Each structure stands twice: as C-alpha cells, then as structure tokens.
C-alpha cells in the first residue's frame, strides 16, 4: 500500500513539473534567440562604424 502511494505521489510530482520544465526550456530558447539577434545587431553596428571611420579618414586625407 505504501509503495502505491509513493508511486502515485511521484507520478503527480512529475506531471506537475513537466509543464514547468517545458516553460523553462522555451524561455531558454527564446533568450538564446534574442541574444543571437543582439549579437548580430552589434556586429552590424560595429561594421557600420568601421566603414564610417574609414570614410572620415579618407575625407581627411583627401582634404590635406
């Protein structure tokens, strides 16, 4: 009888934790996706700044 109660309790805990684990997994994937997008945005901005810096240097060199 005690074994059956313990088994039912374990199954109940598992059933209750399953949506929580799924939610945590989904949030982790969303955070990874957002992080990747932010990294790509920062890389584009860095490249744009580098390009603008090169253009400014060319303009300064041409005006000398």
Secondary structure, 3 states (H helix, E strand, C coil): CHHHHHHHHHHHHHHHHHHHHHHHHHHHHHHHHHHHHHHHHHHHHHHHHHHHHHHHHHHHHHHC
